[in-house]
Amino acid sequence: MTSKGIFKSYFARVVFIMLIVFIATSLTACSDVVSIGQDETASATQKNDDGLKKLEVDNLDRNEIVLGTWSYPPYQFADSENFSFIERVIVESYEAVDVKVTIEYYPWNRCEHLVDEGVIWGAFPYVSSEKRIEKFVFSDPILEFAFPGNRLFYMKDTINLDGIILDEESLKDYSIGAAEGFWYNEYFHEHGIEVERSPDQAGLFDKLIHRRLDLVPAEKFVGQYYLKSNYPEESSLIGMTEFGFIHNDPSLRIMLDKENDDYKWFMDKFNEGFEIILEQGIYDELYQDFLTIYNLEE
């Protein structure tokens, strides 16, 4: 073999060896990348029995909270197109203390489930109850007057309850509707009062208008808004009477997961920010906008 042939053979071997080393190194690097990605994902989330991702936040410096909500018109809407008074109050409160808020929309029962499972930090607006406080914690009141304003709506041409306050026993004489996820469901259950359930209050008012229910419980502004928006001609046929019972905590709040070790940080931040917007008059401005936009009378 000539010296030139020997050189070619030697050069080919070197190139082959270098190629093998390069491939092996690349595979090792790819393996490391995959391993790192899996480890980071595992540390950031943890799946429970339902397959839902449970939050594990290690760094609060990012200052972001994820909250769920649904439609409770006119106070709250499950979209960003309408003016949602409660959502604006919460966002303004957190922004006052430099905390970012992400709002996600789920039906009420789903919201409560996601908070319980740790998939989202919390939900709003919720009323505390004996059952809920076993698992959740609640912020300072956003609206203290909402549930003292609760009413039972009825059709005047079906029954006449003008000036009558119904108690637990007399309620059993009527067909009553109840929206899923609302606090009064616990009350009706505890007192053995049968109700016809609906996913939302809109369905209840539809049944009331068509005389398929005798009574529909709703906060005063909620009932007024729905009837004016959907049944303006029939609204004059609707009567209201007060509940014969008073909830022990008549206010709307943010509800957070008690099992999340960091809930107190976000709760304290909201309460701090809420005090700021009260003092600066921002809350009052939002409330007046709310009354004007939806043509409501206190």
VMD Tcl script that draws the C-alpha trace (Angstrom):
set ca {
  {0.00 0.00 0.00}
  {1.33 3.42 -0.89}
  {1.88 6.14 1.64}
  {-1.06 7.96 0.10}
  {-3.35 4.96 0.62}
  {-2.19 4.55 4.20}
  {-3.00 8.21 4.83}
  {-6.51 7.83 3.40}
  {-7.17 4.75 5.53}
  {-5.90 6.47 8.67}
  {-7.95 9.60 7.94}
  {-11.14 7.55 7.41}
  {-10.67 5.82 10.75}
  {-10.23 9.13 12.57}
  {-13.35 10.59 10.97}
  {-15.34 7.45 11.86}
  {-14.20 7.56 15.51}
  {-15.05 11.26 15.77}
  {-18.51 10.59 14.33}
  {-19.15 7.86 16.89}
  {-18.07 10.16 19.76}
  {-20.30 12.99 18.47}
  {-23.39 10.73 18.24}
  {-22.84 9.33 21.73}
  {-22.39 12.81 23.20}
  {-25.56 14.08 21.50}
  {-27.65 11.20 22.82}
  {-26.41 11.80 26.35}
  {-27.24 15.52 26.09}
  {-30.75 14.76 24.81}
  {-31.28 12.33 27.65}
  {-30.22 15.00 30.13}
  {-32.65 17.53 28.62}
  {-35.56 15.09 28.83}
  {-34.66 14.22 32.40}
  {-34.48 17.86 33.44}
  {-37.81 18.66 31.79}
  {-39.52 15.76 33.55}
  {-38.05 16.70 36.90}
  {-39.19 20.33 36.57}
  {-42.68 19.25 35.59}
  {-42.89 16.85 38.50}
  {-41.81 19.51 40.98}
  {-44.26 22.07 39.59}
  {-47.35 19.86 39.58}
  {-48.72 16.82 41.28}
  {-51.67 14.83 40.01}
  {-54.37 13.68 42.40}
  {-56.71 10.71 42.04}
  {-58.92 12.58 39.56}
  {-55.98 13.34 37.29}
  {-56.18 17.07 38.09}
  {-52.99 19.08 38.48}
  {-52.49 20.28 42.05}
  {-50.67 23.56 42.58}
  {-47.32 23.53 44.33}
  {-46.03 27.08 44.32}
  {-42.51 27.40 45.67}
  {-41.81 31.02 44.75}
  {-44.32 33.68 45.78}
  {-42.18 36.41 44.25}
  {-44.00 35.90 40.97}
  {-47.06 37.49 42.67}
  {-49.81 35.79 40.66}
  {-53.05 34.18 41.81}
  {-55.51 32.10 39.78}
  {-59.17 32.45 40.78}
  {-62.33 30.85 39.43}
  {-65.78 32.38 39.08}
  {-69.05 32.04 37.18}
  {-72.13 34.09 36.34}
  {-73.97 35.84 39.16}
  {-75.52 38.76 37.26}
  {-75.53 41.64 37.67}
  {-72.68 41.35 40.19}
  {-70.55 38.94 38.18}
  {-70.46 37.57 34.62}
  {-68.68 34.54 33.19}
  {-66.99 36.59 30.48}
  {-64.92 39.74 30.05}
  {-67.46 41.61 27.90}
  {-69.78 42.75 30.69}
  {-68.97 44.97 33.66}
  {-68.45 42.57 36.58}
  {-68.44 44.64 39.76}
  {-67.03 41.95 42.06}
  {-64.30 40.93 39.61}
  {-63.24 44.57 39.21}
  {-63.06 44.98 42.99}
  {-60.84 41.90 43.32}
  {-58.53 42.88 40.46}
  {-58.21 46.48 41.73}
  {-57.49 45.23 45.26}
  {-54.71 42.90 44.18}
  {-53.25 45.43 41.74}
  {-53.03 47.92 44.63}
  {-50.49 45.56 46.26}
  {-48.77 44.49 43.01}
  {-50.34 41.04 42.70}
  {-51.40 39.79 39.26}
  {-54.80 38.06 39.00}
  {-55.80 35.45 36.42}
  {-59.57 34.80 36.22}
  {-60.92 31.48 34.91}
  {-64.60 30.69 34.38}
  {-66.25 27.46 35.56}
  {-69.75 26.55 36.80}
  {-70.15 27.05 40.57}
  {-69.89 23.40 41.62}
  {-66.84 23.01 39.40}
  {-65.21 26.10 40.93}
  {-65.60 24.72 44.43}
  {-64.27 21.32 43.34}
  {-61.20 22.85 41.67}
  {-60.39 24.88 44.79}
  {-60.83 21.80 46.97}
  {-58.50 19.82 44.68}
  {-55.89 22.58 44.65}
  {-56.13 23.13 40.89}
  {-56.84 26.84 41.37}
  {-56.05 29.03 44.35}
  {-59.60 30.11 45.09}
  {-62.99 31.22 43.77}
  {-65.44 34.11 44.16}
  {-67.97 35.31 45.11}
  {-68.84 32.75 47.79}
  {-70.71 32.81 51.08}
  {-69.19 30.94 54.00}
  {-71.15 28.12 55.60}
  {-70.53 25.48 58.26}
  {-69.74 22.91 55.61}
  {-67.43 25.17 53.62}
  {-65.34 26.49 56.50}
  {-64.20 22.94 57.20}
  {-62.16 23.04 53.99}
  {-61.86 26.68 52.95}
  {-60.93 30.10 54.30}
  {-62.63 33.37 53.38}
  {-61.45 36.91 52.73}
  {-62.85 40.09 54.22}
  {-66.38 40.80 52.91}
  {-66.60 42.23 49.40}
  {-70.36 42.81 49.73}
  {-71.80 42.70 53.23}
  {-75.36 43.63 52.27}
  {-75.98 41.08 49.52}
  {-77.74 38.30 51.38}
  {-79.76 40.38 53.86}
  {-81.29 41.49 50.55}
  {-82.38 37.94 49.75}
  {-85.93 37.53 48.53}
  {-88.34 34.81 47.54}
  {-89.81 35.66 44.13}
  {-93.30 34.44 43.16}
  {-96.04 35.00 40.58}
  {-98.78 37.19 42.02}
  {-101.49 35.51 39.95}
  {-100.51 32.11 41.39}
  {-100.02 32.87 45.08}
  {-100.25 35.99 47.23}
  {-97.48 36.40 49.77}
  {-97.54 40.18 50.12}
  {-96.23 41.03 53.59}
  {-95.89 37.35 54.58}
  {-92.58 36.01 55.88}
  {-92.22 32.26 55.35}
  {-90.54 30.06 57.97}
  {-89.11 26.55 57.66}
  {-92.45 24.77 58.02}
  {-94.50 27.00 55.72}
  {-91.86 26.72 52.99}
  {-92.66 23.02 52.72}
  {-96.08 23.89 51.27}
  {-94.59 25.34 48.08}
  {-92.55 24.12 45.12}
  {-89.17 25.81 45.47}
  {-86.29 26.09 43.03}
  {-82.62 26.09 44.03}
  {-79.53 26.84 41.96}
  {-76.68 24.37 42.34}
  {-73.70 25.57 44.34}
  {-75.63 28.21 46.32}
  {-75.39 28.39 50.11}
  {-79.14 28.02 50.72}
  {-79.01 24.40 49.54}
  {-77.46 23.50 52.91}
  {-80.31 25.28 54.71}
  {-83.03 23.51 52.71}
  {-81.35 20.14 53.26}
  {-80.97 20.65 57.02}
  {-84.65 21.51 57.40}
  {-85.96 18.75 55.16}
  {-87.28 21.15 52.50}
  {-87.48 19.55 49.06}
  {-86.33 21.69 46.14}
  {-86.09 21.43 42.39}
  {-82.50 22.04 41.37}
  {-81.18 23.96 38.38}
  {-77.61 24.61 37.13}
  {-78.24 28.37 37.40}
  {-80.76 30.97 38.48}
  {-81.78 31.76 34.90}
  {-83.39 28.33 34.64}
  {-85.24 28.89 37.91}
  {-86.78 32.18 36.77}
  {-87.84 30.59 33.49}
  {-89.74 27.94 35.43}
  {-91.25 30.57 37.71}
  {-92.54 32.64 34.77}
  {-94.10 29.52 33.25}
  {-95.73 28.62 36.61}
  {-93.67 25.47 37.08}
  {-92.33 26.73 40.43}
  {-93.97 28.67 43.25}
  {-90.88 30.25 44.76}
  {-87.40 31.17 43.59}
  {-84.82 32.45 46.10}
  {-82.54 35.21 44.85}
  {-80.76 38.32 46.01}
  {-82.86 41.41 45.28}
  {-80.63 42.93 42.58}
  {-80.12 39.54 40.94}
  {-83.87 38.98 40.62}
  {-84.55 42.51 39.42}
  {-81.83 42.34 36.78}
  {-82.88 38.99 35.37}
  {-86.57 39.88 35.16}
  {-85.94 43.29 33.56}
  {-83.52 41.78 31.05}
  {-85.54 38.73 30.06}
  {-89.19 39.30 31.02}
  {-89.82 43.06 31.07}
  {-93.55 42.64 30.35}
  {-94.10 39.95 33.01}
  {-91.98 41.68 35.67}
  {-95.05 43.53 36.98}
  {-96.60 40.15 37.80}
  {-93.69 39.20 40.05}
  {-93.87 39.64 43.80}
  {-91.15 39.44 46.43}
  {-91.22 38.35 50.04}
  {-88.40 38.08 52.56}
  {-86.82 34.87 53.77}
  {-87.97 33.85 57.22}
  {-84.37 33.09 58.15}
  {-81.11 35.01 58.14}
  {-77.78 33.57 57.12}
  {-75.22 33.90 59.90}
  {-72.64 35.41 57.53}
  {-74.47 37.53 54.95}
  {-71.58 38.57 52.74}
  {-69.77 37.67 49.53}
  {-66.07 36.81 49.77}
  {-63.11 35.14 48.08}
  {-62.86 31.47 49.08}
  {-59.34 29.95 49.22}
  {-58.01 26.43 49.71}
  {-57.17 25.93 53.39}
  {-54.75 23.08 52.62}
  {-52.51 25.30 50.50}
  {-49.71 26.46 52.80}
  {-49.46 29.79 51.01}
  {-53.14 30.79 51.17}
  {-52.55 33.23 54.03}
  {-50.07 35.26 51.99}
  {-52.58 35.84 49.19}
  {-55.46 36.36 51.63}
  {-53.55 39.01 53.56}
  {-52.56 40.70 50.30}
  {-56.18 40.90 49.15}
  {-57.39 42.27 52.48}
  {-54.58 44.84 52.41}
  {-55.42 45.91 48.86}
  {-59.14 46.01 49.61}
  {-58.53 48.49 52.42}
  {-56.51 50.64 50.03}
  {-59.25 50.89 47.37}
  {-61.80 51.65 50.10}
  {-59.69 54.51 51.42}
  {-58.98 55.87 47.93}
  {-62.66 55.83 46.96}
  {-62.13 53.33 44.14}
  {-64.65 50.89 45.63}
  {-67.39 53.54 45.80}
  {-66.72 54.58 42.20}
  {-67.03 50.98 41.01}
  {-70.25 50.51 42.96}
  {-71.84 53.64 41.49}
  {-70.83 52.50 38.00}
  {-72.46 49.17 38.78}
  {-75.77 50.78 39.79}
  {-75.77 53.11 36.78}
  {-74.84 50.54 34.13}
  {-77.54 48.08 35.21}
  {-80.17 50.66 36.18}
  {-80.55 49.38 39.74}
  {-82.25 51.04 42.69}
  {-81.18 50.38 46.26}
}
mol new
graphics top color blue
foreach p $ca { graphics top sphere $p radius 0.5 }
foreach p [lrange $ca 0 end-1] q [lrange $ca 1 end] { graphics top cylinder $p $q radius 0.2 }
display resetview
